[in-house]
Amino acid sequence: MKKLIIIFSLTFMILGVQAQHVTIVNETFSSTLSGWTITSSSSATWSKDTNLYQSTPSSYKGEVPSSSAAGDSIDMISPIFDLSQYPYVFLRFSHICKVSQTDVCQVSIKEARAGAKWQVLPPSCYLGVAKNYSKDKKFSDASYTDWRSDSLWLQPTNRWWKTENFDISSEASYAPIQIKFTIIKGDTVGTEFAAGWFIDNLELLASMNQISPPVVEFISPLIPDTVHYTGPFTINAKVATRTNMPIIQPELEVIYTYGGSTPCVDTSPRYYRIT
């Protein structure tokens, strides 16, 4: 039995010349990384993965160190991004973190200056809904129900992608910075056989004004899985700005799978209106 599953993502542009943001980086991990550094204290590494991705044809996957020694780690470190002119900075990326709760998957930033140290992004700048980030400052397969923490060796699918948002203005404004993704081995034997940490669609946005995506709430009736009916579908949503800037007509992106196949993306759906 085939089903059509549709996921909607709304991207909003904010009015005003000074309110428009600058895209400092838009890394889709679709080719060999340029300027990034991979470091490891074990045989584990970060590498291109063509099985799971949100932007075709690939993502980057980090492996859990296989050493029995707790504390072994692997890092994927970005080039230097110059934010010296901007007071507001926003970090966004998509990921699947199929890693044990006893291991550590963290995102850190560091100013590119002598003596600066890496700092894990604090809960105060996190705008997502991953479970326990406010307590542990890390991700694992317990962060989302979809990631099935009850079965460590279960293989992820492309339906598992989640997008995280961080307002890092207090941590990164007016400075050149680097970003680091780290996996640290915990003290539980065998967790290195988990699928790993998959990263895609990394964006770093900067602005002279606050960057804060609007709140989107879909209104019933929502679109159910369907067998015999494939549309057209009516989408109802309430949208509220979280800044003092108004919202204009958004761009609408439709991501869907059919019969469990690879997600398809339609960036120009027809007949939609926001009121």
DABEL-V27765 format. One record per residue. SS is DSSP state (H for helix, E for strand, L for the rest). PHI is phi as a letter, one per 30 degrees, with the letter a starting at -180 (* if undefined). OMEGA is omega in radians with two decimals (* if undefined). Layout:
SS	PHI	OMEGA
SS	PHI	OMEGA
This chain:
L	*	-3.12
L	c	3.12
L	b	3.07
E	c	-3.13
E	c	-3.06
E	c	3.10
E	c	-3.08
E	c	3.10
E	b	-3.12
E	c	3.08
E	c	-3.02
L	c	3.05
L	c	-3.09
E	c	-3.10
L	d	3.01
L	j	-3.09
L	d	-3.10
L	d	-3.11
L	d	-3.09
L	d	-3.11
L	c	3.05
E	c	3.08
E	d	-3.13
E	d	3.09
E	b	3.03
E	b	-3.04
E	c	-3.14
L	c	3.09
L	h	-3.09
L	c	3.11
L	b	3.12
L	d	-3.09
L	d	3.13
L	c	3.10
L	i	3.10
L	d	-3.13
E	b	3.06
E	c	3.07
E	b	-3.10
E	a	3.05
L	c	3.12
L	b	3.12
L	d	3.12
L	d	-3.12
L	a	2.95
E	c	-3.11
E	a	3.12
E	d	3.13
E	b	-3.11
L	c	3.13
L	d	-3.13
L	b	3.14
L	a	2.99
L	c	2.97
L	c	-3.12
L	d	0.12
L	c	-3.01
L	a	2.96
E	b	2.99
E	c	-3.07
E	c	3.02
E	c	-3.14
L	c	3.03
L	d	3.13
L	e	-3.06
L	c	3.13
L	d	3.10
L	d	-3.12
L	d	3.09
L	d	3.12
L	j	3.04
L	d	-3.02
E	b	2.96
E	b	-3.10
E	b	2.94
E	b	-2.96
E	c	-3.08
L	d	2.91
L	d	3.08
L	d	3.09
E	c	-3.05
E	d	3.12
L	c	-2.98
L	d	-3.13
L	c	-2.94
L	b	3.10
L	d	-3.09
E	b	-3.08
E	b	-3.08
E	b	3.13
E	c	3.13
E	b	3.04
E	a	3.07
E	c	-3.10
E	a	2.90
E	b	-3.09
E	c	3.10
E	c	-3.07
L	b	-3.11
L	d	3.07
L	d	-3.14
L	d	3.04
L	c	-3.03
E	b	3.03
E	b	-3.03
E	b	3.04
E	c	-3.11
E	b	3.01
E	b	3.12
E	b	3.01
E	d	-3.12
L	d	3.11
L	b	-3.12
L	d	3.08
L	i	-3.14
L	d	-3.12
L	c	3.09
L	d	3.09
E	b	3.07
E	d	-3.14
L	d	-3.06
L	d	3.08
H	e	-3.10
H	d	-3.14
H	c	-3.10
E	d	-3.11
L	c	-3.11
L	c	-3.06
L	b	3.11
L	d	-3.11
L	d	3.00
L	i	3.10
H	d	-3.14
H	d	-3.14
H	c	-2.96
H	c	-3.09
L	h	3.13
L	a	3.08
E	c	3.06
L	a	3.12
L	d	3.04
L	d	-3.10
L	d	3.13
L	b	3.14
H	e	-3.12
H	e	-3.03
H	d	2.91
L	h	3.11
L	d	3.13
L	d	-3.12
L	b	-3.01
L	d	-3.03
L	c	3.06
L	d	-3.12
L	d	3.14
L	d	3.00
L	b	-3.14
H	d	3.05
H	d	-3.03
H	d	-3.03
L	d	3.06
E	b	3.13
E	c	-3.14
E	c	-3.14
E	b	3.11
E	b	2.96
E	c	-3.04
L	c	-3.12
H	e	-3.12
H	d	-3.07
H	c	-2.94
H	b	-3.07
L	d	3.07
L	h	-3.12
L	a	2.92
E	d	-3.05
E	b	2.95
E	b	3.13
E	c	-3.12
E	b	2.98
E	c	-3.02
E	b	2.96
E	c	-3.13
E	c	3.13
L	d	3.06
L	d	-3.03
L	c	3.13
L	c	-3.11
L	d	3.02
L	j	-3.09
H	d	3.11
H	d	3.13
H	d	3.04
L	d	-3.03
L	d	3.12
E	j	-3.09
E	c	-3.08
E	c	-3.10
E	c	3.09
E	a	3.02
E	h	3.08
E	d	3.12
E	b	3.02
E	b	-3.06
E	c	3.14
E	b	-3.08
E	a	3.01
L	d	3.12
L	b	-3.09
L	e	3.07
L	c	-3.13
L	a	-3.11
L	e	3.13
L	d	3.08
E	d	3.13
E	c	3.10
E	b	3.11
E	d	-3.04
L	c	3.10
L	d	0.07
L	d	3.06
L	d	-3.12
L	d	-3.14
L	d	2.93
L	d	-3.10
E	b	3.11
L	c	-3.05
L	c	-3.05
L	c	-3.06
L	c	3.03
L	j	0.14
L	d	-3.07
L	c	3.05
L	c	-3.13
L	c	3.10
L	c	-3.12
E	b	2.98
E	c	-3.10
E	b	-3.14
E	b	3.11
L	d	3.09
L	c	3.05
L	b	3.12
L	c	3.14
L	c	-3.13
L	d	3.09
E	c	3.04
L	c	-3.13
L	e	-3.06
L	d	2.91
E	d	-3.10
E	c	3.11
E	c	3.13
E	c	3.09
E	c	-3.08
E	b	3.02
E	b	3.13
E	b	-3.13
L	i	3.11
L	i	-3.11
L	d	3.12
L	d	-3.13
L	e	3.06
E	c	-3.09
E	b	3.05
E	c	-3.09
L	c	3.14
L	b	3.09
L	d	-3.06
L	c	2.95
L	h	3.02
L	b	-3.10
L	b	3.05
L	c	3.13
L	b	*
